[in-house]
């Protein structure tokens, strides 16, 4: 058993701009947050949840569904109870306060999924500082579904990079991303076809950019499965990424294996 501590970088975003007009209500995905964290806690790890504002992340309402728990209502209830009531889920810090207290005490870093990180975390300057520490010290860093978009915060021009993606200017985005510390890493993220399914069947709206295009513009070597919504995890050096909600248990297993080394 371990008493080591994981830093969890959550998002405060609740609205994502849509290319087709208006905004889409978003948040952190229930299973992509709770399932890996419950596995960490069961293995003896502690965690600290931190967000840009210090407020607790909002749960994406569409994620509170049996679909993401293999139709096991008891599993969904356990995850919901964990998300709503676990003490560490409610003792939320600002990222800045965590940085000021020192990042050395953390063993690993985790970015939960849901579309929320695409709004704030991927362009957050405090997240940049966190990522540079964990990369420099080769500490295991895990992210699931849209969570890998948080890795883009490391670049100096993260805000401008996101704006270039919204403008559809891939050339400018690639220029702004020069020097990204994860360039050349193999990674996965919510796929183009999975995003198209979400746009057509959940959001009824189109996004300004998809996630593989964004990570590839930054220099990531993105790989995804041919079959939508099947578990898939990619590990490269200290980085562990998972493609979609169905990868929650596999991500937890890979992250724990990396932490135990």
Secondary structure, 3 states (H helix, E strand, C coil): CCCCEEEEECCCCCEEECCCCCEEECCECHHHHHHHHHHHHHCCCEEEEEECCCCCCCECHHHCCHHHHCCCHHHHHHHHHHHHHCHHHHCCEEHHHHHHHCCCCEEEEEECCCHHHHCCHHHCHHHHHHHHHHHHCCCCEEEECCHHHHHHHHCCCHHHHHHHHHHCCHHHHHHHCCCCCCCCCEECCCCHHHHHHHHHHHHCCCCCCCHHHHHHHHCCEECCCCCCCCCCEEEECCEEEECCHHHHHHHHHHHHHHHHC
